[in-house]
Amino acid sequence: MASEQDKQHKQGKPQGGGGAGRPDSKSKSGAPKKGKYDDAPAETGPKTPPRLKVKYESEVRAKVAEKFGIKNPMAMPKLEKIVLNVNMGRHIEGTKIPPHIKAQVLETLVKVTGQKPIVIKAKKSVANFKLREGYESSAMVTIRRDRMWHFLDRFINLATPRIKDFRGLSDTAFDRQGNYATGVTEQGVFPEINMAEAAFTHGMNINVCFARSTKDRSRFVLEQLGMPFKKPEVK
């Protein structure tokens, strides 16, 4: 006489918790088991474009075309990238930069830009700076697209108002191609940096790079975006 287990097998009924090779879909309490991605965060909707990018596309482009008589859209000045550079050469001990100095500079750039920087090595020796070819001398990061616009927005509206005795940025630091160079002397002006955890204070050079631009066009674009340039003194 066939056992009850054999009868279930012939009729195709699952044995035990769900048959051989088929995992049980319920827990011991009877509730359905959680899937692999059940704890994943829910969708938050479409990605919001950077505020300054929207302002440039909707307002500034038309003003630039009107002021400089640009009719061809391909001839409009374009914000291409922002490059941040921190010099570490003055901290060299022997042939290397101390690990804690290097780690803090790299961590600062990651927090400020959201992107991993690279370490630059000296291309030639400079005796006055005790620098030899091949020594690590600085850290650099290049940001483009949305990260570039988000950084520029934070720099204009959050960082510059925190600069001590701030009276405006220089409006003459443009080269022939319209690229603008500025910098800060203390990393604490960025709200992402907690100076209580910083081992030392360092600044950084900030280069805003344009394509198809000139000094006047780049200055006008940055002014329209809210860059706080020095205002002429009224006598």
C-alpha positions, 0 to 999 in steps of 0.5 A: 500500500502506497504511503500518503507521501507517495500519493502526494508526489504522484498527484503533483502536490508539493511536499513539506514547505513547497517542494524540492528546489522551491523556496518557501514564500512564507516565514514561520509566522505565516507572513510573506518573506521580504524580497531582496529589494523590499527595503530599497528607498522609494522613487523620489520623482524626476531629477531636479535640474540645477537652479543656476543652469535653469536660470542660464538657459531661461534668462541669461542666454537671451540677455547675452545675445541681446547685449553682444549681438550674438545671433548664432546659438552655437556662438554663445559662451558656455560654462564648460568646467570648474577646476579646483586645485590645492597646493600641498608642496609646502608640507613635503617632508623629505620626499613625501607629503605626510599622510594626514596632510594628504588625507585631509586635502583629498577629503576636503575636495571630495566633500566640496565637489562630490568627486574624487580628486587626483594627486599631481606630481611635479614635472620639474625640479624647483630648488627654491621650493625644495621640490624635485621632479616626480614629487607629489605637489598638489591635488586637483579635481575637475567637475562638469555638468550638473556637479559644476552648476551645483558647486557654483551655486553653493560657492556664490550663495553659501561660501562667499558670504562666509568669507571674513571681511568679504568685500567682493571678488576681483572682476579683473581675473579673466584671461583672453579666453574668458576663464575666471580665476579666484580662490579661498584662503580657508576651506571652512567657508564651505558649509560641508567642512567642519573645522573642528575636525580639521588638522590644519587650514588650507585654501584652494584655487578655483578656475571657472572655464568657459568655451567660446567666450571673452573677458566681457562675455564671461564677466557678464554671464557671472554677474547675471548668475549672481557672482559677487564682484567688487562694486566701484567705490562711490566718492 
